[in-house]
């Protein structure tokens, strides 16, 4: 099975918008444990400078997942999933679903094809706009993934709605937008790494006639996009996760968070949790892009034919 054939008429922006959000939710459900493992590896030992070997709780992806299941139960792997799905419906719909439309805005009139600059500008634009709109959901997701490791008596939130209320009450509404600037930087980079790389790889495979526009082609392009995105975005992702998970006053600003990380772990700390980041982002991209392409095609086929 190679999936539905591409439609002759491109799907409208509304179909891309809804398909992107739905596909991202499907990908999140499939890969959320890897995301949780990534967050745990990124934040462990962050308040201990210098860190001693005895403070290391998680070792590697499988070790992190097995430790969580053994000490917290299987449900801990999906702690924060509700906020994650809320985030994807608002976030991925914008950054992925509107990418093609924004790309056309940056493409000069009469151009035969879209250049690299227009693709990069479109990726940065939709990534920044999406973060601005969906930042509170990202903050809550990270807090849940990190705090699930705490004993029940030390947990600050009883649920997703309570987390929004508590953060707004204790840290102000600005607390829900904590880490917006590093998140904008991260997602502008990730968006370019994912969407532009996917776009270029897919076009290259089709132009060279190595593959047809179907699931195997989407798989190869998505895997390459996930690897590129992980390499360029991991340093920003680590700082973003640390800063968003921090309590009030722990770091003065993003720069102080970065400096504390470098003092504690050196440059290698910027790639802390790289393996789960790649496993998660690579598999997430594969599931998301394949689902996205197929959902678009299914939606176009389901539309009634014009009279």
C-alpha positions in Angstrom: 0.0 0.0 0.0 1.4 3.4 -1.0 -1.4 5.6 0.1 -3.8 7.9 -1.6 -2.7 9.6 -4.9 -2.0 13.3 -4.9 -5.0 15.4 -6.0 -4.9 17.3 -9.2 -6.1 20.5 -7.5 -4.1 21.5 -4.3 -6.2 21.4 -1.1 -7.4 24.8 0.2 -5.7 26.5 3.2 -8.5 25.5 5.6 -8.0 21.8 4.7 -4.2 22.2 5.3 -4.8 24.0 8.6 -7.1 21.3 10.0 -5.0 18.4 8.5 -1.8 19.8 10.1 -3.3 20.0 13.6 -4.9 16.5 13.4 -1.7 15.0 12.0 0.4 16.6 14.7 -1.9 15.2 17.4 -1.6 11.7 15.9 2.2 12.1 15.9 2.2 13.3 19.5 0.2 10.3 20.8 2.6 8.0 19.1 5.8 9.7 20.3 4.9 11.4 23.6 6.9 9.0 25.8 10.1 9.9 23.9 9.3 13.6 24.4 8.9 13.1 28.1 12.2 11.2 28.3 13.9 14.1 26.5 12.5 16.6 29.0 13.6 14.5 32.0 17.2 14.2 30.5 17.3 17.9 29.8 16.4 19.1 33.3 17.9 16.5 35.5 20.5 18.0 37.9 19.8 21.5 36.8 19.9 23.0 40.3 23.1 21.2 41.4 26.3 22.9 40.5 28.7 21.2 40.2 26.8 18.0 39.6 28.1 14.7 41.1 27.6 11.3 39.5 25.3 10.3 42.3 22.8 12.9 41.2 22.2 11.3 37.8 18.8 9.7 37.9 18.3 8.9 34.2 20.8 7.3 31.8 19.9 7.1 28.1 16.5 6.8 26.5 15.6 3.3 27.4 17.0 3.8 30.9 14.9 6.9 31.4 11.7 5.2 30.1 12.3 2.0 32.2 13.1 4.1 35.3 9.9 6.1 34.9 7.8 3.1 34.4 9.4 1.3 37.4 9.2 4.3 39.8 6.1 6.2 38.6 4.1 3.8 36.6 3.3 3.6 32.9 1.0 6.6 33.0 3.9 8.9 33.8 5.1 8.5 30.2 2.0 10.4 29.0 2.0 13.1 31.8 1.1 16.4 30.1 -0.5 14.7 27.0 -3.6 16.8 27.3 -1.6 20.0 27.2 0.5 18.6 24.4 -2.6 17.9 22.2 -3.9 21.4 23.0 -0.6 22.7 21.9 -0.5 20.8 18.6 -4.0 21.8 17.6 -3.2 25.5 18.0 0.5 25.3 17.2 1.0 22.9 14.3 -2.1 24.1 12.6 -0.5 27.5 12.2 3.2 26.6 11.6 2.6 23.7 9.3 -0.9 24.3 7.9 -0.2 27.9 6.8 3.4 27.3 5.6 2.4 26.8 1.9 0.2 29.9 1.9 2.9 32.1 3.5 5.5 30.6 1.2 3.5 31.8 -1.8 3.3 35.3 -0.3 7.1 35.5 -0.3 7.5 34.0 -3.8 7.9 36.8 -6.4 5.1 37.0 -8.9 5.8 35.1 -12.1 8.5 32.9 -10.6 8.6 29.4 -11.9 9.5 27.9 -8.5 9.9 29.0 -4.9 13.5 29.8 -3.9 15.2 28.8 -0.7 15.0 32.3 0.8 11.2 32.3 0.4 10.9 28.9 2.1 13.2 30.0 5.0 11.2 33.2 5.5 7.9 31.3 5.5 9.2 28.7 8.0 10.4 31.5 10.3 7.2 33.5 10.0 4.8 30.6 10.7 7.0 29.3 13.5 7.1 32.6 15.3 3.4 33.3 14.9 2.5 29.8 16.1 4.7 30.1 19.3 3.2 33.5 20.1 -0.3 32.0 20.0 0.4 28.6 21.7 3.1 29.4 24.3 0.9 28.8 27.4 0.1 25.2 26.2 3.9 24.6 25.8 4.7 25.9 29.3 2.0 23.7 30.9 3.2 20.6 28.9 6.8 21.0 30.0 5.7 21.6 33.7 3.7 18.4 33.7 6.4 16.3 32.1 8.9 17.6 34.6 6.7 17.5 37.8 5.5 14.0 37.3 8.8 12.9 38.8 7.9 14.6 42.1 6.1 12.9 45.0 2.3 13.7 45.1 2.8 16.0 48.1 5.2 18.2 46.1 3.2 18.4 42.9 1.8 21.9 42.2 -0.9 21.1 39.7 -3.9 18.7 39.9 -4.7 19.0 36.2 -4.3 21.0 33.0 -6.9 23.6 33.8 -5.5 24.0 37.4 -2.0 24.4 35.9 -3.1 27.4 33.8 -4.9 29.0 36.8 -2.0 28.4 39.2 0.7 29.7 36.9 -1.4 32.8 36.1 -2.1 33.4 39.8 1.4 32.8 41.2 3.5 34.1 38.3 1.1 36.4 36.6 -0.2 36.1 33.1 3.4 36.6 31.9 4.2 33.3 33.5 2.2 31.5 30.8 4.4 33.1 28.2 7.7 32.2 30.1 10.4 31.4 27.7 8.6 32.8 24.6 11.8 34.3 23.1 13.9 31.1 23.3 10.8 29.2 22.1 10.4 31.6 19.1 14.1 31.1 18.3 13.8 27.3 18.7 10.6 27.0 16.6 11.8 29.3 13.9 14.8 27.0 13.6 12.8 23.8 13.9 10.2 25.0 11.4 13.0 25.7 8.9 14.7 22.5 9.7 11.5 20.4 9.3 9.4 22.1 6.7 12.1 23.5 4.4 14.2 20.3 4.6 11.1 18.2 3.9 10.1 20.5 1.1 13.5 20.5 -0.6 14.1 16.7 -0.1 10.6 15.9 -1.5 11.1 18.2 -4.5 14.5 16.7 -5.2 13.3 13.1 -5.0 10.4 13.9 -7.4 12.5 16.0 -9.8 15.1 13.2 -10.0 12.2 10.7 -10.5 13.7 8.5 -7.7 10.3 8.2 -6.1 6.7 9.1 -6.8 4.7 11.5 -4.6 3.5 8.9 -2.1 4.2 7.4 1.3 7.8 6.0 0.7 8.8 9.5 -0.6 7.2 11.2 2.4 8.9 8.8 4.8 12.4 9.5 3.4 11.9 13.3 3.3 10.4 13.3 6.8 13.2 11.3 8.3 15.8 13.7 6.8 13.8 16.6 8.1 13.7 15.3 11.6 17.4 14.8 11.7 18.3 18.2 10.4 15.8 19.9 12.8 17.2 18.0 15.8 20.8 19.0 15.0 20.1 22.7 14.6 17.5 23.1 17.3 18.8 21.0 20.2 20.8 23.7 22.0 17.9 26.2 22.0 15.5 23.4 23.0 17.6 22.5 26.1 17.7 26.2 27.3 14.0 26.6 26.5 13.0 23.5 28.5 15.2 24.5 31.5 13.9 28.1 31.5 10.2 27.2 31.1 10.4 24.6 33.9 12.2 26.9 36.3 10.4 28.4 39.4 10.1 32.1 39.9 13.5 33.8 40.5 15.6 30.7 39.6 17.0 32.4 36.5 17.1 36.2 35.9 16.6 35.7 32.2 17.3 33.3 29.3 20.9 34.3 29.2 21.5 33.5 32.9 19.8 30.1 32.3 22.2 29.5 29.3 25.2 30.5 31.4 24.2 28.3 34.3 23.9 25.4 31.9 27.3 26.0 30.4 28.9 26.3 33.9 27.3 23.0 34.9 27.7 20.9 31.9 29.9 22.7 29.4 29.1 22.8 25.6 28.0 19.2 25.8 25.1 20.3 27.9 23.6 22.1 24.9 23.0 18.6 23.3 21.7 17.0 26.5 19.0 14.6 25.6 20.0 14.6 21.9 19.3 10.9 21.3 15.7 11.0 22.6 15.3 14.4 20.9 16.2 12.8 17.6 14.2 9.6 18.2 11.3 11.7 19.1 11.6 14.4 16.4 12.5 11.9 13.7 9.7 9.5 14.4 7.3 12.5 15.0 8.1 13.9 11.6 7.6 10.6 9.9 4.2 10.0 11.5 3.1 13.7 11.1 4.1 14.2 7.5 2.7 10.9 6.3 -0.5 11.6 8.2 -0.6 15.2 7.0 -0.3 14.2 3.3 -2.9 11.5 3.5 -5.4 13.6 5.5 -5.2 16.3 2.9 -5.8 13.9 0.1 -8.6 12.2 1.9 -10.3 15.6 2.6 -10.0 16.6 -1.0 -11.5 13.3 -2.2 -14.3 13.6 0.4 -15.4 17.0 -1.0 -18.4 16.9 -3.3 -17.5 17.4 -6.9 -18.6 20.8 -8.4 -21.8 20.6 -10.5 
